[in-house]
Each structure stands twice: as structure tokens, then as C-alpha cells.
């Protein structure tokens, strides 16, 4: 099997043109987190080498000394059942623009641990990002290099939901129930984890799957008001958005960028990103990728991961969405954070 590479060069060259600064050497390391190491990607003082991490090969300098960048931290919240390395191309593009980037692994909802995917993870994820910000600020290497008074958060899919919750959005079980009872057929990847066929995914099955709506569900803010005041800008790519309450979206006051995949069959934009944009006055669309599926926001996978995801409802990928188009989206993300994480003076 040919080696799979997540190259650094394309993202950095593009960022050099569009972001105004570039740090052509990128390092990668881990720092301790509450339950798992936090992956950190950062401007480095050492040339990159080819590293093999699991099935991935990346161009980075392992454990290299950090070089001072632009002084800002961007957190990445990975998607449900995802692995941090699928976000390396994005992280390296951000590091190439001078950001320190930290990617915690979400407990119970990652590539090797999936039992808490859904509401349990939705409740936990924002706190995991907040604690990871704390961990970076305490770290002897990276704490002195970043100012965490203005932090950016990027999230994709369930990670996009995480970013929106940290920006001030919220959800309750009644919103989830009503959406899925009405749209289980069209949104089965969210409502039923893609398991039943479309013909089976009706309101009655939805109620059986969710169970009875608990007393007080209308008022239960399951997101537990997860707003972190250090988060000054968020980018939500193909986010889980249908479960968010319109009032909480309308109350968001920090800048939020939305990235859409126009051919997303896993989280239909009509129910998710479009609903966020409709209710959230602070949200703007920063990219909408023609022909892109939900997973095209991630770099291509090595063959073992591609085989494991084959047949996942809505998980098809469009070969026409290549790394150049992905990096174009990532550069727009970097530019969004550059505009909003620095004082205007």
C-alpha cells in the first residue's frame, strides 16, 4: 500500500500569500490533558521530517523547540468518532499563519471510543475544550507563547456544535426530540446514527429510539451554558446545528464563521448550517464548497480508515474536492481568526 501523506507545503505557501505571515516549519507534540494527551501543532524552529503516526504520514518536526508565532491559540474540536490526525492539514495551515493549535481528544467520542457519541458527549465537549485551554496556558513550553484572553475555536461536525456552545449557543432535549421526530428520515445520520434505513426512520421509531421525553425537557439546557469568555471567535464547519435553540443562537455576540459543504448528506445544510445562519446575527458564511460532502472538510484518509468508513450513511467523498480546495477553506479560517483575535489598534 502506498504511503499516505498529509503535506505541509501547500497550506503554508497559500497562507504566505493570503495571511500576511508564514512560519514555514511546523512542529507537533503532545502535552498532558485530563484524560488523554492534547496534540499541539505550532511554529517550530526545526525543519520538518516525515513522521508516521498510526496510518498517517505527516510532514512535521516531532517535539521540536517552539518558535514564537503571533501569540494566539486556536483550539480544534474534532468530529464525532474522529481522530485528531484528520485535522493535521488544517492545524498545519493555522500554525503556518503563526497560531499555536491544540487538539484535545474528546473522551467517549473518538476513533477508538464511541460509546458516548451524541448527547453525553455534547454535554462534555465544551468543558474539555476549556480545560485544554487551561492545560496549554500552564504548559512550560507553550504558556509563555500565547495569550489566552482571546482564543479561537474551530470545530467540524460535532466539533462545530462544540464551538457554537462555547460561543454561547445552547440546546435542550425537547429541541432534539422535536427535530428528530419531524425529520428522522431526512436527518437519520444525526437522529438515528445512520442505522435504520430511510423507510424505517419515522417519528414512531424516533420516539422508541430516544425514549420518553423527560419532565422539564423544555427547560433543560443540556449544554449547561458552556460559554467560555476566553473564546473570542469560532468557526463551525458543517456543524450539528438543528438541536440549538434559536434564542440562544440569536444571543451570540462573538464572531462566528460557518463553513458549508453543499452536497452534505450526513448533516443536511438546510437543517444545520442554514438554521444557524438564520438565527445567529453574529454568524457569517465564510465558505460554501460546491460538490463537497460532509467528510470532504477533512484531509483524505489512509486506506484502512477509508475502508472502515465505507458504507457510512452520507459518508461518501467527492474526489473533485482536493487538498488545494481544502486548503483554500483552511486559509479562509486562518484569515477569519487573524481578523478577530487581535486588537483593532
N, C-alpha and C positions, 0 to 999 in steps of 0.2 A: 504494500500500500504506500503511495507517495506521502511524503511528509506534508502536514498541513501547517501553513504559516499565517500568523497574524502580523503583517508587516507594519513597520513604524513609518516608513519614508513618506508614503502618500499623504497621510494625515498631517505630518509635520510640514511638508512642502506647501500644502494648501493653506495651513494655518499661518505660515510665514507670510503669505500674500494677503490673507483676509483678516487676520487677527492682530497684525501690527507687531508681534514679537514672537520669537520661536526659541525653544530650548531643545536643540536637536538631539540631545542624549537623554534617554528616559530610563529611570531605574524602577525596580519592583522589589518589594519586600513585604514582610508581614509584621504586624505588631499585635500584642495581646488584646483580645476582646473579652467580653463577659463569658461567652460560651464557645467562641471559635476565633481563630486569628482574623484580623482585619487586613485585607490586602491593600497596600498603598502603592500607587504609581505616581512618579514625581520627576521633576527635572533633576538630572544626575550629572555628576562631574566625571563620569567614566563612560567610555564607548560601550555601546550595546553589543551583546553576543547573542547567538541563537540558544534559547533555553527551551527545554522540553518540560512542560508541566502537564502531567497526565497525557491525554491525547493531543494536546495543543503544543505547537511550537511558536514561540514569540521572539521578537527582537527587543531585548531589554538588557539592562545591567543588573544582575541579581545582587541585592544588598549593597549597592554602590553608595558612596557618600552622596548626600543630597546637595543640590545646588540651589541657592536662593532664587525663587521664581518671583511671582507677582504678589506673594503674601496672602493669597486667598485659598480657601479649602472648598472643594466640591465633593459632596458625598454622592455615591451611586447606590440606589436601591435596586437590586436585581429582581427579575420577574419570578413568578411562581414556578417552583420546581427547576429553577435555573441555577447556573454556576457562575461564579464571579468572572471566570476567564472569558465568557462570551462577551463581556463588556470591555475587554482589553483594548480593542481598536479605538473605542470611544475614549477610554481613560488615557491612552497614549496621546490622542489628539488634544485633550484638555491639558495634559502635562506639557505637551509641546507649546501650548499657549501660556505656560507659566504657572498653572494651577497645581497644587497638591491634591490628589484624588484618593479617596478612601472608599473601599467597598467591603462592608461587613457581610458575612453570610447570615441570612435570616434563618433562625432556628425553626426547625419543623417544616420548612417550606423551601427546600433547595434540592439540588440534583440527587442527593443521596438520602434525603429525609423529607418525606412528602406528607406525613400524616396530619399536619396542621394547616395545610393549604386551605384558604378560604377564611371564614370569619375569625378563627382563632389567630391566624397569622395577621389578618388585617388589624386586629387589636394590638398586637405585639410589635409590629414592624416600626411604627414611628418612634417608640421608646428605644428600640435597638439602634436606630439611626442617631438619636440624641445621645445615647451612651457612647456610641462610636465617635461622635464629635468630641466628647469628653476625653476619650482614650487618646485621640490624636493630639489634643491640646496638652495632655500630660506627658506625651512621649518626648524623651530627651532629644531625639533627632528632629522631629517634625514640629513639636510645640513652639520652638523659637522661630520657625519659618512661616507660621501662619497666624493671622489674627482672626479669631472665631467670632468676632462681633457681627460679621456678615458672611454667612455660609450659603453656598449654593447646594441644591439637591436636585439630582437628575434621577428619574425613575422610569422604568419601562414596564407596561402592563400592570401587574400588582405593585410593582415599584413606582409606577406613575400614581397609583392610588396613594401610596405611602407619601410621596412628595406633596400631593394635594392635601392630605391630612395634616402634614407638618405646616402647610401654608394657612391652615385654618378651616378647611372643609371638614364635614363630619357625615356620618351615616347612622342609620338605625335599622333594626331588624325588620321593621314594618316596610321600609323603603325597599329592602332586598326582596321581601316576600311579594309585595305588590308588583314589582318589576318582573320577577320570575314567573309569577302566576299568569301574567299577561303575555309575556314574551319568551317563555321557555323554548318554544320551537325555534325562534329566530336567534336566541341567545343561549343556546344549550351549553356552549363551552364554559360560560360563567355559571349558569344556573344549575347545570347537572354535570359539570366537569366533562362534558362531551360524551358521557357514557351511553345514554339511551339514543335510539335513532330518532330522527326528527318526528316520525309518525307517533312515537310513544311520548314525546315530551309535551304533554298537555298540562293544564292547570291542576287536574286531579293528581297526576303523578308528581307534579311540583310540590303540592301540599304534603304528599306522602314522604317525599324526599326530605323536605325541610322540617317536617313535624309541625305540631300545633304552634301557632304564634303565641309567644308567652305574654302574660299580662304585662301591661306597661310598655310593650314594644314600640308604641308610637313615640314615647318619650325617652326611650333608652338610647342614649347617644353612645353607641358601641365604640366609636373612635376615642371616647374619653377625652375629648377636647385636647387633641395631641399637638396643638400649635406650639412650635419651639421659636421663641423670639429671636434666636440667633439666625434662623433661616430667613434670608433676605430676598431670595429669588429661587424659583423652582421651574424645572422643565419636566413636563409629564408627557412621555411618548406612549402612544396607543394605550392610554390609561383605562383601568376599570373606573368608569365614571357613572354608570347608571344607578349605583347604590347611594350616591351622595345626595344629601338634601339640598334642594335649590336655595333655601335661605342661607345655609352655611356657605355655599359657593358665592352667593351674592355678597357675603360679608368679608371675603378675602380682600386684603389690602396690599399685599406684596405682589410684585410682577410674577406672572406665571406664563410660561411658553408651552404651547401644545404642538406636538408632532404627530401627524396623522399618517396612516397607511391606507391609501384609497381603496385597496382591494382586501381589506382586513375581514376575514370570515371567522376569526376567533372572537374578536370583540368588535362587533359592527360599529363603525364610527357614528352611525345615526343614533345609537343608544348611549354611546360612551363619550368620545371626544366632543361630538357636536352638542351633546347635552351640557357638558362642562362649559363650552364656549357660550352657549345660550344663557346660562345663569350667572356666569362669573364675569363681571365687568373688568376685573384686573387681568383676565386671561386673554392672550393673543395667540393666533396660529402662527408659528414660526416656520413650519414646513408641512407640506402635504405631498406625499410621494406617490406619483402615478404608478399604478400596477403593483404596488407593494403589498405583500401580505403582512400579517401580524409579526411574524418572525424575521422578516427582512430587515427590521431595525437592528438585528444582531448580526455580527460577522458570521460568515458561513462556518458550518461545523465540520469537525473531522468525521470520517466515515462511521465510526462506532456510534456517535451521538446522532448522526443523521438517520441511521438505521433504527435507533431506539425511538425516534420521534415520528417515523413514517407511519402514516395512518391516523395520527392525532387529528381530531376534528378541527379543521381550519388551519392546520399547521403546514400547509403546502407553502413552498417558497418559489419566488419568481427569479429565475436565473438572470433576467434582464436587470434586476436591481443589484448592481455590482458594488465592489468596495469603493469605487470612485463616487457613486451616488450616496452610499452610506456616509462616507467622509464629508461630502457636501452637507449632509444633515448635521453631522457632528460639529462641523465648523460653525454652522448657524447656532448650535447650542453653546459653543465656546464664546461666540460673539455676544449672545444674549447674556451670559454670565459676566462677560467683560463690561458690558454696559451697565449692569445693575448691581454689581458687588463692590463698586468703588465709589467714593465720594465724588460729587459732581465738580468740586473745586479743582 
